[in-house]
Amino acid sequence: MSEAEVKTNPPGAPAATVAPAKKDPHAEAKRQKVVTPEYLFHEAPRTKEFITGSEAAKEAIRRSNVDLAIAYPITPQSETMQLVGVLYGEGYVKEYYRGEEEVGVMAAIAGGSRAGVRCYTATAGPGTLRGLEGIASWPGHRLPAVAMFTCRVVNAPLAIQPDNIEVSYLLNCGMIVFHAENQQDMFDFTMAGFIISEKNDVTLPVGVCCDGFFVTHARGYVRMQDRSMKLPPREAWRGAVPVLDAENPPARLSRDAPVQKSNFMAYNIHAVWQQEVWAAVERSRKYINQYMGGLLTAENVDGAEAVIIASGSAAAQSREAVRICAEKGIKIGLIKVRSLRPFPTKELRELCKNAKLIVVPEFNYVGWLAKEVATAIYGYSNAKIIGGPRVYGGQSMPVELIVDEVESGLTGKKSTNVAMSSVMGGAVNQDDVSHFMRSI
């Protein structure tokens, strides 16, 4: 450099190099504005993007004002929690770390929720079962949190493909359970889950389930609000039970002397509390209606002779089956169950009262949804219920299987895909009905 090119400051001294200002990686997150759930869910303008289910979950967390997210990798949820980690780096999630395994993750989520912060985690398949002891304790401790379950095979021979049998393990532990059909559901159900779980008369965890790779790794259109908005923070003082502090240890109830000395007191306390947990599940119905638009959706059910009832990815397959059946002149409707707990019993009884045939396709072997449907409408409908077709272990469901069950069910032809033990109602053998009812 020539002498003429040297800048001096002060005169005669070489100029100091000024480092460029560092860009704040949290700047965009800091500019987010809190809006009401009513505005965010129902009024805020939305733009449509073509993204995966994992990206949809990430975008839901971006707008959910999450305090603590804890991750542990297991296919197919690993990508989701990796993306949530990116949000932590951008300042949208306040604390984030990788747990040592699922037991530790679920325990840490419990601790965070007890301390009064908004918590999120995700798991899948064997991870769900490994963490189930902790998960099953969340409702009894009245811990609001949202957990995503990206369902996959859990029973041997092990596979990593979609199969939602793990949902059946979640249905009776006292948590609220949603089943997402697609990427849009993942986005909407996750955000609504935080608000519903934290309501004073609910104060329960919410599980948002989807069928593995069919949703997490596939792309679909998602209508999203602008990322400049977020939900209000959790106000823990509004919860049904006090948050953890020195005067409210989490295990105080079971350590009290009357419980230690009296079996009757121990049994009674547990029984009363279980009743309250399930009453809280029921009380969540009004908030599901308010923020999610209902526990189910129904299409073309009025006047239909056949109705398909499905949840999760089976609802997408069923929608195509409805189209094919309609082209064949069959009057057919579709009911998509969105909330499994609480279950839309009253709604199903009203919608199915005049149906001649109900077909319940599922992505699992045991047919947990068919059993829920049969139990809900027993005595309220004379419809023949076909608990199937079912695929499992990661297989996709050919639409033709569903169409075949509709046609054979209406004509009386014996099904080649569904065992008689999974058929009830109508003109079926009563021994088969008895076997079906015993299997519920």
TIPAPA-665951 format. One record per residue (C-alpha): residue number from 1; z, x, y. Coordinates in Angstrom, 3 decimals, decimal comma, always signed. Layout:
<seros>
+-----+----------+----------+----------+
! seq !        z !        x !        y !
+-----+----------+----------+----------+
! NUM !        Z !        X !        Y !
...
+-----+----------+----------+----------+
</seros>
This chain:
<seros>
+-----+----------+----------+----------+
! seq !        z !        x !        y !
+-----+----------+----------+----------+
!   1 !   +0,000 !   +0,000 !   +0,000 !
!   2 !   -0,957 !   +1,406 !   +3,393 !
!   3 !   +1,538 !   +1,721 !   +6,203 !
!   4 !   -0,248 !   -1,118 !   +8,046 !
!   5 !   +0,358 !   -3,458 !   +5,107 !
!   6 !   +4,107 !   -2,949 !   +4,967 !
!   7 !   +5,995 !   -5,887 !   +6,477 !
!   8 !   +9,181 !   -4,880 !   +8,204 !
!   9 !  +12,371 !   -6,814 !   +8,898 !
!  10 !  +14,051 !   -5,731 !  +11,071 !
!  11 !  +11,465 !   -3,551 !  +12,779 !
!  12 !  +11,060 !   -0,317 !  +10,895 !
!  13 !  +12,696 !   -1,550 !   +7,621 !
!  14 !  +10,790 !   -2,893 !   +4,562 !
!  15 !  +10,967 !   -6,689 !   +4,272 !
!  16 !  +13,276 !   -8,074 !   +1,593 !
!  17 !  +11,546 !  -10,003 !   -1,136 !
!  18 !  +12,551 !  -13,661 !   -1,012 !
!  19 !  +12,763 !  -15,264 !   -4,476 !
!  20 !  +11,119 !  -18,695 !   -4,734 !
!  21 !  +13,565 !  -21,585 !   -4,777 !
!  22 !  +14,543 !  -22,595 !   -8,292 !
!  23 !  +13,374 !  -26,029 !   -9,330 !
!  24 !  +16,244 !  -28,280 !  -10,382 !
!  25 !  +15,430 !  -29,476 !  -13,954 !
!  26 !  +17,710 !  -32,481 !  -13,408 !
!  27 !  +16,166 !  -33,550 !  -10,106 !
!  28 !  +14,273 !  -36,539 !  -11,474 !
!  29 !  +17,268 !  -37,759 !  -13,466 !
!  30 !  +19,496 !  -37,510 !  -10,390 !
!  31 !  +17,130 !  -39,790 !   -8,509 !
!  32 !  +17,410 !  -42,594 !  -11,065 !
!  33 !  +18,762 !  -45,825 !   -9,610 !
!  34 !  +21,113 !  -48,172 !  -11,432 !
!  35 !  +19,768 !  -51,721 !  -11,758 !
!  36 !  +21,164 !  -54,770 !  -13,507 !
!  37 !  +20,263 !  -55,432 !  -17,150 !
!  38 !  +18,777 !  -58,757 !  -16,072 !
!  39 !  +16,389 !  -57,037 !  -13,692 !
!  40 !  +15,495 !  -54,199 !  -16,057 !
!  41 !  +14,857 !  -56,429 !  -19,071 !
!  42 !  +13,260 !  -59,465 !  -17,443 !
!  43 !  +11,975 !  -58,727 !  -13,946 !
!  44 !  +11,043 !  -55,050 !  -13,552 !
!  45 !   +7,288 !  -54,334 !  -13,658 !
!  46 !   +6,104 !  -52,584 !  -16,818 !
!  47 !   +3,234 !  -50,280 !  -17,627 !
!  48 !   +1,695 !  -49,899 !  -21,069 !
!  49 !   +1,648 !  -46,577 !  -22,925 !
!  50 !   +0,411 !  -45,633 !  -26,402 !
!  51 !   +3,332 !  -43,759 !  -27,993 !
!  52 !   +5,165 !  -43,228 !  -31,274 !
!  53 !   +8,351 !  -45,012 !  -32,265 !
!  54 !  +10,305 !  -41,800 !  -31,785 !
!  55 !   +8,914 !  -41,488 !  -28,264 !
!  56 !   +9,757 !  -45,150 !  -27,634 !
!  57 !  +13,371 !  -44,494 !  -28,650 !
!  58 !  +13,412 !  -41,471 !  -26,346 !
!  59 !  +12,151 !  -43,537 !  -23,423 !
!  60 !  +14,766 !  -46,205 !  -24,130 !
!  61 !  +17,514 !  -43,567 !  -24,004 !
!  62 !  +16,053 !  -42,201 !  -20,753 !
!  63 !  +16,732 !  -45,579 !  -19,144 !
!  64 !  +20,071 !  -46,305 !  -20,865 !
!  65 !  +22,493 !  -44,057 !  -18,952 !
!  66 !  +23,792 !  -42,431 !  -22,154 !
!  67 !  +26,848 !  -40,179 !  -21,913 !
!  68 !  +26,917 !  -38,590 !  -25,365 !
!  69 !  +24,274 !  -38,124 !  -28,069 !
!  70 !  +24,966 !  -36,271 !  -31,308 !
!  71 !  +22,236 !  -35,214 !  -33,716 !
!  72 !  +21,925 !  -34,065 !  -37,286 !
!  73 !  +18,450 !  -33,610 !  -38,763 !
!  74 !  +17,131 !  -35,804 !  -41,547 !
!  75 !  +13,596 !  -37,094 !  -42,011 !
!  76 !  +12,217 !  -39,234 !  -40,412 !
!  77 !  +14,702 !  -39,475 !  -37,512 !
!  78 !  +14,801 !  -35,754 !  -36,697 !
!  79 !  +11,976 !  -35,977 !  -34,172 !
!  80 !  +13,751 !  -38,779 !  -32,307 !
!  81 !  +16,946 !  -36,816 !  -31,829 !
!  82 !  +14,951 !  -33,702 !  -30,930 !
!  83 !  +13,356 !  -35,722 !  -28,119 !
!  84 !  +16,777 !  -36,968 !  -27,043 !
!  85 !  +17,736 !  -33,282 !  -26,817 !
!  86 !  +14,848 !  -32,831 !  -24,392 !
!  87 !  +16,364 !  -35,615 !  -22,290 !
!  88 !  +19,635 !  -33,687 !  -22,250 !
!  89 !  +17,787 !  -30,672 !  -20,861 !
!  90 !  +16,294 !  -32,911 !  -18,176 !
!  91 !  +19,674 !  -34,383 !  -17,243 !
!  92 !  +19,194 !  -37,919 !  -18,565 !
!  93 !  +21,900 !  -37,494 !  -21,238 !
!  94 !  +25,192 !  -36,009 !  -20,103 !
!  95 !  +26,333 !  -34,332 !  -23,348 !
!  96 !  +24,386 !  -33,492 !  -26,510 !
!  97 !  +24,937 !  -31,315 !  -29,538 !
!  98 !  +24,036 !  -30,975 !  -33,196 !
!  99 !  +26,771 !  -32,014 !  -35,605 !
! 100 !  +27,656 !  -30,134 !  -38,788 !
! 101 !  +26,597 !  -33,047 !  -41,055 !
! 102 !  +26,554 !  -36,849 !  -41,022 !
! 103 !  +30,279 !  -37,313 !  -41,685 !
! 104 !  +31,094 !  -35,156 !  -38,689 !
! 105 !  +28,477 !  -36,886 !  -36,522 !
! 106 !  +29,847 !  -40,360 !  -37,202 !
! 107 !  +33,412 !  -39,172 !  -36,620 !
! 108 !  +32,407 !  -37,581 !  -33,315 !
! 109 !  +30,591 !  -40,728 !  -32,211 !
! 110 !  +33,792 !  -42,634 !  -32,978 !
! 111 !  +35,791 !  -40,193 !  -30,865 !
! 112 !  +33,365 !  -40,419 !  -27,965 !
! 113 !  +33,308 !  -44,205 !  -28,050 !
! 114 !  +37,111 !  -44,366 !  -28,261 !
! 115 !  +37,279 !  -42,136 !  -25,197 !
! 116 !  +35,216 !  -44,669 !  -23,257 !
! 117 !  +31,740 !  -43,147 !  -23,023 !
! 118 !  +28,359 !  -44,574 !  -24,031 !
! 119 !  +27,260 !  -43,005 !  -27,333 !
! 120 !  +24,022 !  -42,774 !  -29,317 !
! 121 !  +22,991 !  -41,249 !  -32,628 !
! 122 !  +20,420 !  -41,716 !  -35,355 !
! 123 !  +20,151 !  -41,115 !  -39,072 !
! 124 !  +18,144 !  -42,179 !  -42,113 !
! 125 !  +18,332 !  -42,840 !  -45,844 !
! 126 !  +20,774 !  -40,476 !  -47,548 !
! 127 !  +22,171 !  -39,643 !  -44,110 !
! 128 !  +23,075 !  -43,295 !  -43,635 !
! 129 !  +24,912 !  -43,367 !  -46,949 !
! 130 !  +26,699 !  -40,097 !  -46,281 !
! 131 !  +27,893 !  -41,321 !  -42,909 !
! 132 !  +28,597 !  -44,855 !  -44,100 !
! 133 !  +32,359 !  -44,439 !  -44,436 !
! 134 !  +32,594 !  -43,580 !  -40,755 !
! 135 !  +30,000 !  -46,167 !  -39,737 !
! 136 !  +31,839 !  -48,911 !  -41,635 !
! 137 !  +35,032 !  -48,070 !  -39,715 !
! 138 !  +33,399 !  -48,452 !  -36,289 !
! 139 !  +33,516 !  -52,281 !  -36,129 !
! 140 !  +37,187 !  -52,449 !  -37,148 !
! 141 !  +38,045 !  -49,959 !  -34,425 !
! 142 !  +35,926 !  -52,003 !  -31,977 !
! 143 !  +33,725 !  -49,084 !  -31,018 !
! 144 !  +30,638 !  -49,940 !  -28,960 !
! 145 !  +27,796 !  -47,520 !  -29,727 !
! 146 !  +24,149 !  -47,668 !  -30,734 !
! 147 !  +22,853 !  -46,003 !  -33,888 !
! 148 !  +19,229 !  -45,911 !  -34,992 !
! 149 !  +18,446 !  -46,100 !  -38,715 !
! 150 !  +14,910 !  -44,969 !  -39,554 !
! 151 !  +14,978 !  -46,365 !  -43,078 !
! 152 !  +13,737 !  -44,361 !  -46,061 !
! 153 !  +14,286 !  -44,104 !  -49,802 !
! 154 !  +17,902 !  -43,521 !  -50,836 !
! 155 !  +17,880 !  -43,919 !  -54,619 !
! 156 !  +16,472 !  -41,516 !  -57,190 !
! 157 !  +13,873 !  -40,226 !  -57,692 !
! 158 !  +14,308 !  -39,225 !  -54,078 !
! 159 !  +11,471 !  -39,542 !  -51,579 !
! 160 !  +11,218 !  -39,416 !  -47,814 !
! 161 !   +8,950 !  -42,441 !  -47,478 !
! 162 !   +9,813 !  -45,830 !  -45,893 !
! 163 !  +11,968 !  -48,221 !  -47,908 !
! 164 !  +14,569 !  -50,350 !  -46,139 !
! 165 !  +17,077 !  -50,846 !  -48,951 !
! 166 !  +19,668 !  -49,004 !  -46,837 !
! 167 !  +19,786 !  -52,019 !  -44,512 !
! 168 !  +21,617 !  -53,886 !  -47,284 !
! 169 !  +24,455 !  -51,347 !  -46,983 !
! 170 !  +24,819 !  -52,086 !  -43,261 !
! 171 !  +24,786 !  -55,876 !  -43,348 !
! 172 !  +28,390 !  -56,450 !  -44,327 !
! 173 !  +30,397 !  -53,817 !  -42,481 !
! 174 !  +30,823 !  -55,820 !  -39,272 !
! 175 !  +28,243 !  -54,172 !  -37,044 !
! 176 !  +25,405 !  -55,971 !  -35,268 !
! 177 !  +22,082 !  -55,163 !  -36,984 !
! 178 !  +18,582 !  -55,476 !  -35,505 !
! 179 !  +15,349 !  -54,816 !  -37,417 !
! 180 !  +12,430 !  -53,516 !  -35,345 !
! 181 !   +8,883 !  -54,325 !  -36,371 !
! 182 !   +7,139 !  -51,856 !  -34,091 !
! 183 !   +7,429 !  -49,348 !  -31,262 !
! 184 !   +7,959 !  -52,058 !  -28,634 !
! 185 !  +10,905 !  -53,450 !  -30,586 !
! 186 !  +12,427 !  -49,982 !  -30,879 !
! 187 !  +12,273 !  -49,611 !  -27,108 !
! 188 !  +13,612 !  -53,067 !  -26,256 !
! 189 !  +16,251 !  -53,403 !  -28,984 !
! 190 !  +17,793 !  -50,008 !  -28,198 !
! 191 !  +18,368 !  -50,704 !  -24,521 !
! 192 !  +19,591 !  -54,240 !  -25,124 !
! 193 !  +21,873 !  -52,906 !  -27,859 !
! 194 !  +23,953 !  -50,882 !  -25,413 !
! 195 !  +24,579 !  -53,847 !  -23,137 !
! 196 !  +25,339 !  -56,268 !  -25,971 !
! 197 !  +27,663 !  -53,855 !  -27,775 !
! 198 !  +29,771 !  -53,295 !  -24,648 !
! 199 !  +30,359 !  -56,959 !  -23,768 !
! 200 !  +34,080 !  -57,731 !  -23,641 !
! 201 !  +33,907 !  -60,495 !  -26,247 !
! 202 !  +31,744 !  -58,352 !  -28,543 !
! 203 !  +32,813 !  -54,667 !  -28,351 !
! 204 !  +31,037 !  -53,704 !  -31,577 !
! 205 !  +28,492 !  -51,087 !  -32,674 !
! 206 !  +24,813 !  -51,995 !  -32,866 !
! 207 !  +22,454 !  -50,660 !  -35,513 !
! 208 !  +18,742 !  -50,633 !  -34,652 !
! 209 !  +16,762 !  -50,282 !  -37,885 !
! 210 !  +13,085 !  -49,621 !  -38,447 !
! 211 !  +10,953 !  -48,774 !  -41,454 !
! 212 !  +10,658 !  -45,014 !  -41,341 !
! 213 !   +7,303 !  -43,413 !  -40,709 !
! 214 !   +5,559 !  -46,769 !  -40,267 !
! 215 !   +7,267 !  -46,989 !  -36,869 !
! 216 !   +8,679 !  -43,560 !  -35,953 !
! 217 !   +5,542 !  -41,498 !  -36,504 !
! 218 !   +2,849 !  -44,104 !  -35,843 !
! 219 !   +1,664 !  -44,988 !  -32,362 !
! 220 !   +1,591 !  -48,371 !  -30,719 !
! 221 !   +1,426 !  -49,855 !  -27,263 !
! 222 !   +4,794 !  -50,081 !  -25,497 !
! 223 !   +5,313 !  -51,818 !  -22,175 !
! 224 !   +7,954 !  -49,840 !  -20,283 !
! 225 !   +9,762 !  -50,150 !  -16,980 !
! 226 !   +9,506 !  -47,261 !  -14,536 !
! 227 !  +11,614 !  -44,260 !  -15,498 !
! 228 !  +13,230 !  -44,243 !  -12,044 !
! 229 !  +15,581 !  -47,043 !  -13,176 !
! 230 !  +18,518 !  -47,044 !  -15,566 !
! 231 !  +21,184 !  -49,368 !  -16,905 !
! 232 !  +24,649 !  -49,517 !  -15,339 !
! 233 !  +27,164 !  -47,108 !  -16,925 !
! 234 !  +29,631 !  -48,233 !  -19,540 !
! 235 !  +32,789 !  -49,679 !  -18,010 !
! 236 !  +35,215 !  -49,003 !  -20,830 !
! 237 !  +38,031 !  -50,940 !  -19,212 !
! 238 !  +36,056 !  -54,100 !  -19,922 !
! 239 !  +36,244 !  -53,550 !  -23,696 !
! 240 !  +38,218 !  -55,678 !  -26,129 !
! 241 !  +40,636 !  -52,845 !  -26,920 !
! 242 !  +42,049 !  -50,021 !  -24,750 !
! 243 !  +40,276 !  -46,690 !  -24,822 !
! 244 !  +41,933 !  -43,681 !  -26,444 !
! 245 !  +44,745 !  -42,079 !  -24,480 !
! 246 !  +48,239 !  -40,747 !  -25,126 !
! 247 !  +49,689 !  -44,255 !  -25,315 !
! 248 !  +46,944 !  -45,792 !  -27,465 !
! 249 !  +46,293 !  -43,512 !  -30,443 !
! 250 !  +43,492 !  -44,846 !  -32,661 !
! 251 !  +45,548 !  -45,137 !  -35,872 !
! 252 !  +48,671 !  -46,594 !  -34,324 !
! 253 !  +48,325 !  -50,007 !  -35,956 !
! 254 !  +48,231 !  -48,719 !  -39,525 !
! 255 !  +51,105 !  -46,307 !  -38,852 !
! 256 !  +53,550 !  -48,902 !  -37,581 !
! 257 !  +56,692 !  -49,367 !  -39,654 !
! 258 !  +56,133 !  -53,037 !  -40,637 !
! 259 !  +52,800 !  -52,112 !  -42,181 !
! 260 !  +54,280 !  -49,209 !  -44,100 !
! 261 !  +57,081 !  -51,365 !  -45,504 !
! 262 !  +55,332 !  -54,644 !  -46,233 !
! 263 !  +52,223 !  -55,214 !  -48,307 !
! 264 !  +52,019 !  -58,730 !  -46,938 !
! 265 !  +51,917 !  -57,461 !  -43,365 !
! 266 !  +49,268 !  -54,886 !  -44,253 !
! 267 !  +47,068 !  -57,479 !  -45,950 !
! 268 !  +47,581 !  -60,022 !  -43,197 !
! 269 !  +46,785 !  -57,606 !  -40,380 !
! 270 !  +43,590 !  -56,510 !  -42,129 !
! 271 !  +42,530 !  -60,092 !  -42,887 !
! 272 !  +43,113 !  -61,317 !  -39,354 !
! 273 !  +41,284 !  -58,348 !  -37,860 !
! 274 !  +38,291 !  -58,798 !  -40,177 !
! 275 !  +38,071 !  -62,404 !  -39,044 !
! 276 !  +38,085 !  -61,264 !  -35,435 !
! 277 !  +35,387 !  -58,639 !  -36,061 !
! 278 !  +33,069 !  -61,222 !  -37,612 !
! 279 !  +33,894 !  -63,711 !  -34,876 !
! 280 !  +32,773 !  -61,033 !  -32,399 !
! 281 !  +29,515 !  -60,673 !  -34,333 !
! 282 !  +28,971 !  -64,401 !  -33,910 !
! 283 !  +29,798 !  -64,219 !  -30,210 !
! 284 !  +26,978 !  -61,729 !  -29,715 !
! 285 !  +24,418 !  -64,500 !  -30,339 !
! 286 !  +24,393 !  -65,646 !  -26,732 !
! 287 !  +23,746 !  -62,128 !  -25,473 !
! 288 !  +20,945 !  -61,574 !  -27,996 !
! 289 !  +19,371 !  -64,771 !  -26,703 !
! 290 !  +19,928 !  -63,669 !  -23,107 !
! 291 !  +18,658 !  -60,104 !  -23,294 !
! 292 !  +16,280 !  -60,117 !  -26,289 !
! 293 !  +14,848 !  -63,612 !  -26,203 !
! 294 !  +16,326 !  -64,784 !  -29,471 !
! 295 !  +17,355 !  -63,765 !  -32,979 !
! 296 !  +13,883 !  -64,583 !  -34,278 !
! 297 !  +10,397 !  -65,472 !  -33,141 !
! 298 !   +8,295 !  -68,261 !  -34,641 !
! 299 !   +4,526 !  -68,686 !  -34,645 !
! 300 !   +2,609 !  -71,809 !  -35,732 !
! 301 !   +5,554 !  -73,220 !  -37,681 !
! 302 !   +5,263 !  -76,826 !  -36,475 !
! 303 !   +3,308 !  -78,793 !  -39,073 !
! 304 !   +2,932 !  -75,783 !  -41,387 !
! 305 !   +3,116 !  -76,406 !  -45,133 !
! 306 !   +3,794 !  -72,721 !  -45,829 !
! 307 !   +5,951 !  -70,331 !  -43,818 !
! 308 !   +6,237 !  -66,561 !  -44,183 !
! 309 !   +9,640 !  -65,143 !  -43,194 !
! 310 !   +9,740 !  -61,385 !  -42,661 !
! 311 !  +11,475 !  -58,629 !  -40,724 !
! 312 !  +10,555 !  -55,074 !  -39,787 !
! 313 !   +7,162 !  -53,745 !  -40,843 !
! 314 !   +6,674 !  -56,629 !  -43,269 !
! 315 !   +6,292 !  -58,874 !  -40,225 !
! 316 !   +3,205 !  -56,916 !  -39,145 !
! 317 !   +1,647 !  -57,281 !  -42,600 !
! 318 !   +2,577 !  -60,948 !  -42,634 !
! 319 !   +0,836 !  -61,573 !  -39,320 !
! 320 !   -2,458 !  -60,450 !  -40,837 !
! 321 !   -1,777 !  -62,553 !  -43,945 !
! 322 !   -1,288 !  -65,590 !  -41,710 !
! 323 !   -4,672 !  -64,959 !  -40,103 !
! 324 !   -6,422 !  -64,759 !  -43,479 !
! 325 !   -4,669 !  -67,868 !  -44,803 !
! 326 !   -5,561 !  -69,808 !  -41,647 !
! 327 !   -9,225 !  -68,872 !  -42,137 !
! 328 !   -8,947 !  -70,438 !  -45,600 !
! 329 !   -7,683 !  -73,669 !  -44,102 !
! 330 !   -4,018 !  -73,228 !  -45,030 !
! 331 !   -1,521 !  -74,536 !  -42,482 !
! 332 !   +0,822 !  -71,575 !  -42,277 !
! 333 !   +3,403 !  -70,202 !  -39,877 !
! 334 !   +5,296 !  -66,949 !  -39,412 !
! 335 !   +8,982 !  -66,405 !  -38,666 !
! 336 !   +9,952 !  -62,887 !  -37,678 !
! 337 !  +13,676 !  -62,209 !  -38,046 !
! 338 !  +14,798 !  -59,766 !  -35,354 !
! 339 !  +18,579 !  -59,936 !  -35,771 !
! 340 !  +20,023 !  -59,592 !  -39,269 !
! 341 !  +23,624 !  -59,654 !  -38,039 !
! 342 !  +24,254 !  -62,134 !  -36,670 !
! 343 !  +21,751 !  -63,949 !  -38,906 !
! 344 !  +19,668 !  -66,819 !  -37,447 !
! 345 !  +20,987 !  -69,409 !  -39,905 !
! 346 !  +20,861 !  -72,412 !  -37,582 !
! 347 !  +17,399 !  -71,513 !  -36,328 !
! 348 !  +15,988 !  -71,102 !  -39,842 !
! 349 !  +17,428 !  -74,427 !  -40,997 !
! 350 !  +15,658 !  -76,207 !  -38,161 !
! 351 !  +12,359 !  -74,363 !  -38,529 !
! 352 !  +12,150 !  -74,629 !  -42,323 !
! 353 !  +13,290 !  -78,222 !  -42,856 !
! 354 !   +9,756 !  -79,555 !  -43,469 !
! 355 !   +8,148 !  -76,528 !  -45,140 !
! 356 !   +6,849 !  -76,867 !  -48,697 !
! 357 !   +6,722 !  -73,135 !  -49,366 !
! 358 !   +8,521 !  -70,073 !  -47,998 !
! 359 !   +7,323 !  -66,556 !  -48,829 !
! 360 !   +9,565 !  -63,569 !  -48,023 !
! 361 !   +7,753 !  -60,194 !  -48,315 !
! 362 !   +9,934 !  -57,070 !  -48,169 !
! 363 !   +9,849 !  -53,277 !  -48,246 !
! 364 !  +12,662 !  -52,859 !  -50,795 !
! 365 !  +13,351 !  -53,598 !  -54,448 !
! 366 !  +16,403 !  -55,854 !  -54,245 !
! 367 !  +15,085 !  -58,466 !  -51,798 !
! 368 !  +18,047 !  -58,619 !  -49,458 !
! 369 !  +16,200 !  -60,729 !  -46,884 !
! 370 !  +15,119 !  -63,316 !  -49,468 !
! 371 !  +18,754 !  -63,720 !  -50,496 !
! 372 !  +19,820 !  -64,123 !  -46,876 !
! 373 !  +17,131 !  -66,755 !  -46,308 !
! 374 !  +17,951 !  -68,656 !  -49,520 !
! 375 !  +21,652 !  -68,712 !  -48,665 !
! 376 !  +20,989 !  -69,823 !  -45,078 !
! 377 !  +18,751 !  -72,808 !  -45,827 !
! 378 !  +20,260 !  -73,935 !  -49,155 !
! 379 !  +20,679 !  -77,706 !  -48,941 !
! 380 !  +18,707 !  -77,903 !  -45,669 !
! 381 !  +15,194 !  -77,477 !  -47,077 !
! 382 !  +13,346 !  -78,556 !  -50,208 !
! 383 !  +10,922 !  -75,665 !  -49,904 !
! 384 !  +10,045 !  -73,459 !  -52,818 !
! 385 !  +11,189 !  -69,947 !  -51,892 !
! 386 !   +9,312 !  -66,946 !  -53,246 !
! 387 !  +11,383 !  -63,784 !  -52,851 !
! 388 !   +8,474 !  -61,417 !  -52,555 !
! 389 !   +6,121 !  -59,709 !  -52,781 !
! 390 !   +8,073 !  -56,465 !  -52,563 !
! 391 !   +6,969 !  -52,859 !  -52,335 !
! 392 !   +9,264 !  -49,866 !  -52,299 !
! 393 !   +9,453 !  -46,108 !  -52,470 !
! 394 !   +7,157 !  -45,737 !  -49,474 !
! 395 !   +4,238 !  -47,836 !  -50,651 !
! 396 !   +2,309 !  -49,850 !  -48,119 !
! 397 !   +2,012 !  -53,580 !  -48,712 !
! 398 !   -1,531 !  -54,887 !  -49,268 !
! 399 !   -1,968 !  -58,050 !  -47,243 !
! 400 !   -3,678 !  -59,599 !  -50,265 !
! 401 !   -0,334 !  -59,615 !  -52,113 !
! 402 !   +1,165 !  -61,903 !  -49,477 !
! 403 !   -1,914 !  -64,143 !  -49,363 !
! 404 !   -1,839 !  -64,454 !  -53,160 !
! 405 !   +1,796 !  -65,612 !  -53,094 !
! 406 !   +0,981 !  -68,253 !  -50,493 !
! 407 !   -1,983 !  -69,585 !  -52,452 !
! 408 !   -0,285 !  -69,530 !  -55,850 !
! 409 !   +2,892 !  -71,016 !  -54,403 !
! 410 !   +1,028 !  -73,985 !  -52,945 !
! 411 !   -1,116 !  -74,617 !  -56,025 !
! 412 !   +1,616 !  -74,118 !  -58,624 !
! 413 !   -0,143 !  -71,134 !  -60,171 !
! 414 !   +2,278 !  -68,619 !  -61,674 !
! 415 !   +2,628 !  -65,468 !  -59,636 !
! 416 !   +1,606 !  -62,146 !  -61,115 !
! 417 !   +3,540 !  -60,155 !  -58,507 !
! 418 !   +6,946 !  -61,863 !  -58,231 !
! 419 !   +9,341 !  -62,400 !  -61,119 !
! 420 !  +10,495 !  -65,968 !  -61,772 !
! 421 !  +14,047 !  -64,788 !  -61,183 !
! 422 !  +13,044 !  -64,291 !  -57,544 !
! 423 !  +11,767 !  -67,839 !  -57,091 !
! 424 !  +13,961 !  -70,810 !  -56,278 !
! 425 !  +13,522 !  -74,422 !  -55,258 !
! 426 !  +10,514 !  -76,631 !  -55,890 !
! 427 !   +9,488 !  -77,402 !  -59,474 !
! 428 !  +10,816 !  -74,224 !  -61,041 !
! 429 !  +12,895 !  -73,894 !  -64,175 !
! 430 !  +16,581 !  -74,465 !  -63,393 !
! 431 !  +17,600 !  -71,556 !  -65,600 !
! 432 !  +15,505 !  -69,330 !  -63,367 !
! 433 !  +17,172 !  -70,855 !  -60,302 !
! 434 !  +20,603 !  -70,163 !  -61,782 !
! 435 !  +19,630 !  -66,560 !  -62,473 !
! 436 !  +18,406 !  -66,241 !  -58,883 !
! 437 !  +21,608 !  -67,660 !  -57,432 !
! 438 !  +23,744 !  -65,372 !  -59,566 !
! 439 !  +21,828 !  -62,386 !  -58,206 !
! 440 !  +22,716 !  -63,259 !  -54,594 !
+-----+----------+----------+----------+
</seros>
